Amino acid sequence: MNTILIIFNILNLPFVTVFGSNVEMPRESVIKVPVYEHVGLGNVLKSLISALSVNRNSKIEPNRGLTGNYETVLDARLVYNQSESNHLVVLSYDCWRWRVLKTEEDIQTTLENDFSQGFGCGDSLSEYFSSKVQIDLCYNRTLISSVVYNRIVFAIQQVKFTDAIYAEVNKIDVEFENTLAISVRTWTALHEEGVTRKYSFDDYAAAIRQMLIENSNIHTIVLSVDNESIFAEYLLFLTRFENVSVVPLFKHSKIGVLNYLQRSVVKMLVMSKCAYFICNRISTFSELVFWFSGCTQRVIPLM
């Protein structure tokens, strides 16, 4: 059975129609996604994407966080302007989860994860989104209902970045179908302080060996790290593998050319183009990479 997903506007009323069920926003509304100083790219974009899945007029506040201003990465259409509150109903939305609609609860099984017990979304658009069904931290497309998948992917396709971002992404010229992306999360990124999540070089090394042994077609590795101090350890380890070239993303980046947030977006988009992916399972940044790939990557999620 084919799934039909339609998103449209009639008389300025945004709707999402899924299997005949409508989600209706207030007349002439905008959903505003806030940005907090210590919240990373993954949490913010997941909020925006969920919002876009029910209202195409969803935008991010241009507040400057530790990593940079979202005006420097997003198309202007996706950046909230305070003047919009003069003529639109402003709905605030902040939730790091991929949201399932209440109308989708019967077709999507909840996927238990590390954070199932703490929902953490408050009452943000609670009349539309389910608080019962969760699909976060999943890297298996077959577990996601086609209806839910199509709605989220359609929203992802609405997320457009600046020309500067795409120009940097296009500088990476590799055969992505034969490329392994590795996203190393030590939990010591610029916006993170006192995060106690697990990190192990040995676990990453074992996953790299496994992926390269099982996929002899991989000729290139795109390496992303959240702390430049660990580049040397990984680059030394990767010299053990013959016939594999390594592209270390922003290893020699110049301060001032791109800000931290811009580099994060570029890394995410480049890695999403790769056919293979090794990542930290509980990182929302890893989730972005996987979902921006269309959930097509072969993934080894760690920790």
C-alpha positions in Angstrom: 0.0 0.0 0.0 1.5 3.3 -1.0 1.6 6.1 1.6 0.5 9.5 0.5 1.9 12.5 2.5 0.5 15.9 1.7 1.5 19.2 3.3 -0.3 22.3 2.2 -1.8 25.7 3.1 -5.4 26.8 2.6 -6.4 30.2 3.7 -3.2 30.5 5.7 -4.1 27.4 7.7 -1.2 24.9 7.8 -2.2 21.2 7.8 -0.5 17.9 7.7 -2.6 15.1 6.2 -1.6 11.6 7.0 -4.0 8.7 6.2 -6.8 11.3 6.3 -6.1 12.8 9.7 -5.5 16.6 9.8 -3.3 18.5 12.2 -4.4 22.1 12.2 -2.3 25.0 13.5 -3.9 28.4 14.6 -4.7 30.7 11.8 -1.6 32.7 10.5 0.8 31.1 12.9 4.6 30.7 13.2 6.4 28.2 15.4 9.5 29.7 17.1 12.3 27.4 18.2 14.5 28.9 20.9 18.3 28.5 21.1 20.1 28.1 24.4 23.7 28.7 25.1 24.8 25.1 25.9 22.5 23.3 23.5 24.1 21.8 20.4 23.2 21.6 16.7 21.4 18.2 17.0 18.9 19.3 19.6 18.1 22.6 17.9 17.6 21.1 14.4 15.6 18.2 15.7 13.2 20.7 17.3 13.0 22.7 14.0 12.4 19.6 11.9 9.6 18.3 14.2 8.0 21.8 14.0 8.3 22.0 10.3 6.6 18.6 10.0 3.4 20.2 11.3 3.8 23.8 10.2 6.0 24.9 7.3 6.2 28.4 8.9 8.6 27.3 11.6 11.8 29.2 12.4 14.8 29.3 14.7 15.5 32.3 17.0 18.7 34.0 15.8 20.2 34.1 19.3 23.9 33.7 19.5 25.0 30.7 21.5 28.5 29.5 22.3 28.9 27.9 18.9 27.6 30.7 16.7 24.4 32.4 15.4 21.9 30.4 13.4 21.7 33.3 10.9 25.1 32.2 9.7 24.0 28.7 8.7 20.3 28.8 7.8 18.5 30.2 4.9 16.9 33.5 6.0 13.4 32.0 5.6 14.1 29.7 8.6 15.3 32.5 10.9 12.7 34.1 13.2 12.2 37.9 13.1 10.7 39.5 16.2 8.5 41.7 13.9 6.6 38.5 13.0 4.9 38.6 16.4 3.0 41.8 15.2 0.9 39.8 12.7 1.2 36.1 13.5 0.3 33.8 16.4 3.7 32.8 17.8 3.9 29.2 19.2 7.1 28.3 21.0 8.5 24.8 20.6 11.5 23.2 22.1 12.0 19.4 22.2 15.1 17.4 21.3 13.0 14.4 20.2 11.8 13.2 16.8 8.1 13.6 17.4 5.3 11.2 16.6 1.9 12.6 16.0 -1.0 11.6 18.2 -2.7 10.4 15.0 0.3 8.1 14.3 0.3 6.3 17.7 -1.5 3.3 16.3 0.9 2.8 13.4 4.3 3.5 15.1 5.7 1.2 17.8 7.5 3.0 20.6 11.3 2.3 20.5 12.8 2.2 24.0 16.0 4.1 24.4 18.3 5.5 27.1 16.0 8.4 27.7 12.6 6.8 27.5 11.8 7.5 31.2 12.4 11.3 30.9 10.4 12.7 28.1 11.8 16.2 28.5 9.5 18.1 26.2 7.1 19.8 28.5 3.8 20.9 26.9 5.3 22.0 23.6 2.5 21.5 21.0 1.2 18.7 23.2 -2.2 18.8 21.5 -0.5 17.6 18.3 2.4 15.4 19.4 2.3 12.1 21.2 4.0 11.8 24.6 3.6 8.0 24.5 5.5 6.9 21.4 9.2 7.6 20.9 11.6 6.8 18.1 14.8 8.6 19.1 18.3 7.1 18.9 17.2 4.6 16.3 19.5 3.8 13.4 17.3 1.1 11.8 14.9 2.4 9.1 12.8 -0.7 9.2 11.6 0.1 12.7 10.1 3.5 11.6 6.6 3.6 10.1 6.6 4.8 6.5 4.0 7.5 7.5 6.2 8.8 10.3 9.4 8.5 8.1 7.8 10.4 5.2 6.6 13.2 7.3 10.0 13.8 9.0 12.0 13.4 5.8 9.7 15.9 4.0 10.4 18.3 6.8 14.1 17.7 6.5 13.9 18.6 2.9 12.6 22.0 3.9 15.7 22.8 5.9 17.9 24.9 3.6 21.3 26.3 4.5 23.3 29.3 3.3 25.3 29.3 0.1 28.5 29.4 2.2 27.6 26.1 3.8 26.9 24.4 0.6 30.1 25.7 -0.9 32.1 24.1 1.9 30.3 20.8 1.6 31.0 20.7 -2.2 34.7 21.0 -1.6 34.7 17.4 -0.4 35.1 15.4 -3.6 35.1 11.7 -2.8 33.1 8.7 -4.0 30.5 8.8 -1.2 29.2 5.4 -2.0 32.6 4.0 -1.0 33.2 6.3 1.9 33.0 5.7 5.7 32.1 8.6 7.9 33.3 8.5 11.5 31.9 10.9 14.0 33.9 10.8 17.3 32.1 12.1 20.3 34.2 12.6 23.4 31.6 14.9 25.0 34.1 17.7 25.3 32.8 19.9 22.5 32.7 23.7 22.8 29.2 23.9 24.1 29.6 20.9 26.5 30.7 21.1 30.1 30.7 18.3 32.6 29.1 15.7 30.4 29.7 12.3 31.8 28.7 10.1 28.9 31.0 7.2 27.9 33.8 7.6 25.3 36.3 4.9 24.4 38.9 5.0 21.7 39.1 1.2 21.8 35.4 0.9 20.9 35.8 3.2 17.9 38.9 1.4 16.8 37.1 -2.0 16.9 34.2 -0.6 15.0 36.5 0.8 12.3 38.2 -2.5 11.9 34.9 -4.3 11.6 33.5 -1.9 9.1 36.6 -2.0 6.9 36.8 -5.8 7.0 33.2 -6.3 6.1 33.2 -3.7 3.4 36.3 -4.0 1.2 34.8 -1.4 -1.2 35.5 1.4 1.3 38.4 3.5 0.0 37.9 6.8 1.9 37.3 7.7 5.5 35.8 11.1 6.4 36.8 11.8 10.0 35.0 14.2 12.3 35.9 14.9 15.9 34.3 17.1 18.6 37.7 18.0 20.0 40.7 18.6 17.8 43.1 17.3 20.4 42.2 13.7 19.5 42.9 14.0 15.7 46.5 12.7 16.1 45.4 9.5 17.8 42.9 8.5 15.2 45.0 9.6 12.2 47.9 7.4 13.5 45.6 4.4 14.0 44.1 4.8 10.5 47.6 4.5 8.9 47.3 0.8 9.6 44.8 0.4 6.8 46.3 0.2 3.3 44.4 1.7 0.3 42.2 3.9 2.5 42.6 7.6 2.3 41.5 9.9 5.2 39.8 13.2 5.0 40.0 14.9 8.4 37.3 17.5 8.5 38.5 20.9 9.6 41.8 19.7 11.0 43.6 22.8 9.9 40.6 25.2 9.9 41.5 28.8 10.2 39.8 30.8 13.0 37.4 33.3 11.6 36.8 31.7 8.2 33.9 29.6 9.5 32.5 29.7 13.0 32.1 26.6 15.1 28.4 26.2 14.2 29.1 26.5 10.5 31.7 23.9 10.7 29.3 21.6 12.6 26.7 21.9 9.9 29.2 21.3 7.1 30.5 18.2 8.9 27.0 16.9 9.4 26.0 17.4 5.8 29.3 15.8 4.4 28.9 12.8 6.6 25.3 12.4 5.7 26.4 11.8 2.1 28.6 8.8 3.0 27.2 5.3 2.6 28.8 4.0 5.9 28.7 5.6 9.3 30.3 5.0 12.7 28.9 7.2 15.5 27.9 7.5 19.1 24.4 6.2 19.4 23.1 8.7 21.9 24.3 11.8 20.1 21.6 13.9 18.5 24.3 15.1 16.1 24.7 11.5 15.0 20.9 11.3 14.5 21.0 14.3 12.2 23.7 12.6 10.0 21.6 9.4 9.7 18.3 11.2 9.0 19.8 13.7 6.5 21.1 10.6 4.6 17.5 9.5 4.3 18.2 6.7 6.8 20.1 4.9 4.1 23.5 4.5 5.7 24.9 1.3 7.1 25.6 2.3 10.7 27.6 1.0 13.6 26.2 2.9 16.6 28.5 2.8 19.7 28.2 3.1 23.5 
